[in-house]
Amino acid sequence: MKTNENGITLLSLVITVVVLAFLATILINLSLTNNSAVNVVRDAEDSYYDQKEYTQNRINEMTNGWENLLD
């Protein structure tokens, strides 16, 4: 009894391509929505820089206040 084991068949290749196309479609849809990870990171970055600027302004105000008291 002889079996044919020459590698992958055309059917398994087609199934693999279909699954990869399906996964790529899902990934593209998830990355383009409003709540995607990219947008969340951008919002966090904006919030970080806003808070950093606010903190620096408060430090400058407090420093100027102490300099005025010491003069």
N, C-alpha and C positions, 0 to 999 in steps of 0.2 A: 504494500500500500504506500503510494507516494503522495506527499502533500506539497502544495505550492506555497512556499514562504519566501517570496521574492521582495518583500517590502510592503509599504503601505499601498492600499488600493486607491483607486480614483474616488470611490465613495467616501473613504475616510478623509481624503484631502478636501473634498467639497464640504463635508461637515465641519472640518477645521476652519475653513475660510468663512463659512456662514457664522460660526460661533464668534470668530474674531471680529467680523463686521458688526455683529450684534453688540458685542462688548464695546467696540469703538463708538458706536452710536450712543450708547448709554453714557459713556464717558464724556463725549462732546456735549450732550444735552445737560449733564450735571455741571459742566464747567461754564456754560453760558447762562445759567439761571441767575437771578438776582441774589440769591443767598449762597452762591458758590464760595468755595474756600478762598479763592483769589479776592473776592469782594470783601469777605470778612477780614482778611489780612490787611487790605487797603484801609478799611474803616478803623481797624486797630492802630495802624500806623498814623493815620490822621489824628486820632484821639491822643496818641502818645505825644506827637509834636505839639498839639494844642496845649496839653497839660504841661509839657516841658517849658513852653513859652510863658504860660501863666505863672509857673513856679519861679522862673527867672525874673519876671517882672516883679513878683512879690518880694523876692530877695533884694532886688535893686531898691524897691521902695523902703524896705526895712533898713537897708544899709544907709540910704540917704537920710532917713529919719534919725539914726544914731549919729551920723556925722553932724547934723544940724544941732543935736543936743550937746555934742561935745564942743562945738565952736563957741 
